[in-house]
Amino acid sequence: MTQSFIQIESPNYIRAENLAMPADWESIFGNGNPLALEIGCGIGDFIVKTAADSPGTNYIAIDFYNKGCYKTCRRIDSGGLSNVRVLREEARQFITERIPKGSLSAVFINCPDPWPKKKHRKRRLVSRRFVEFLNGYLAPGADFYFATDFDDYGIDVAGMMSGVEGFANQLAPDLYRHEMEAYHLSKYMRKFMAEGKKIYFVHYRKAGTMHEIKA
Ligand SMILES: C[S@@+](CC[C@H](N)C(=O)[O-])C[C@H]1O[C@@H](n2cnc3c(N)ncnc32)[C@H](O)[C@@H]1O
């Protein structure tokens, strides 16, 4: 059965084809606040709470799931948030085309598809290659957050990040934790926790300080 496509009319929804390459996020948000990206926002639980906590940061939420983008926009609109924009986009293509190099202050990836079968593991979004690609778009001092319920994905990413040059583990001496205070739970995190699963939280920071962005 195919799902019907929902037209999204929200003022906070952006069609990437209407943006420059890279996009001028300062003029889109109407200010030069730090710019953060959530990849795979689902139905928006995480980004709506996170953006409400930090009105001084601009958030881009992307997902290639139409209904997820629709629900995320509904929540942003009803919450009256002015610091989130939503796009129905694939992560690698979107970042390459629309994100200025060195501009992101944070990236959040919560419960990405785990591709549990061994032969499908190469389809996983987060790998060393992906992080090295992403690094070019991160500002000095930017945060990289990753969370999954999937044991070997969590352990792999936590271990892999410790070997990526220029990133410092923010959870040391642990490579990952099963709880992270002040980090909002997403729909999938709550679902997996209700099933008795543990979430693997990973938090690394790129070397440097934020003010270098504008230097
Ligand atoms: C398992 S769901 C998790 C949703 C949400 N982050 C949460 O934790 O509740 C993974 C989401 O990532 C999206 N996704 C997966 N790969 C993506 C990619 N390459 N670019 C954009 N979105 C992606 C899927 O469409 C899906 O909505």
PDBQT file of the ligand as one rigid body, heavy atoms in Angstrom, charges set to zero:
ROOT
HETATM    1  C1  LIG A 301      14.154   5.301  12.944  1.00  0.00    +0.000 C 
HETATM    2  S1  LIG A 301      13.610   6.871  12.436  1.00  0.00    +0.000 S 
HETATM    3  C2  LIG A 301      14.024   7.906  13.826  1.00  0.00    +0.000 C 
HETATM    4  C3  LIG A 301      13.267   9.207  13.832  1.00  0.00    +0.000 C 
HETATM    5  C4  LIG A 301      13.623  10.161  14.962  1.00  0.00    +0.000 C 
HETATM    6  N1  LIG A 301      14.984  10.637  14.866  1.00  0.00    +0.000 N 
HETATM    7  C5  LIG A 301      13.408   9.522  16.301  1.00  0.00    +0.000 C 
HETATM    8  O1  LIG A 301      14.408   9.169  16.956  1.00  0.00    +0.000 OA
HETATM    9  O2  LIG A 301      12.244   9.366  16.718  1.00  0.00    +0.000 OA
HETATM   10  C6  LIG A 301      14.874   7.340  11.260  1.00  0.00    +0.000 C 
HETATM   11  C7  LIG A 301      14.450   8.536  10.438  1.00  0.00    +0.000 C 
HETATM   12  O3  LIG A 301      15.567   8.967   9.666  1.00  0.00    +0.000 OA
HETATM   13  C8  LIG A 301      15.133   9.272   8.362  1.00  0.00    +0.000 C 
HETATM   14  N2  LIG A 301      16.302   9.103   7.502  1.00  0.00    +0.000 N 
HETATM   15  C9  LIG A 301      17.036   7.980   7.355  1.00  0.00    +0.000 A 
HETATM   16  N3  LIG A 301      18.068   8.188   6.522  1.00  0.00    +0.000 NA
HETATM   17  C10 LIG A 301      17.997   9.488   6.140  1.00  0.00    +0.000 A 
HETATM   18  C11 LIG A 301      18.779  10.292   5.283  1.00  0.00    +0.000 A 
HETATM   19  N4  LIG A 301      19.845   9.789   4.636  1.00  0.00    +0.000 N 
HETATM   20  N5  LIG A 301      18.416  11.579   5.109  1.00  0.00    +0.000 NA
HETATM   21  C12 LIG A 301      17.325  12.081   5.732  1.00  0.00    +0.000 A 
HETATM   22  N6  LIG A 301      16.543  11.358   6.566  1.00  0.00    +0.000 NA
HETATM   23  C13 LIG A 301      16.871  10.075   6.764  1.00  0.00    +0.000 A 
HETATM   24  C14 LIG A 301      13.984   8.296   8.100  1.00  0.00    +0.000 C 
HETATM   25  O4  LIG A 301      13.101   8.775   7.105  1.00  0.00    +0.000 OA
HETATM   26  C15 LIG A 301      13.324   8.234   9.475  1.00  0.00    +0.000 C 
HETATM   27  O5  LIG A 301      12.303   9.191   9.623  1.00  0.00    +0.000 OA
ENDROOT
TORSDOF 0
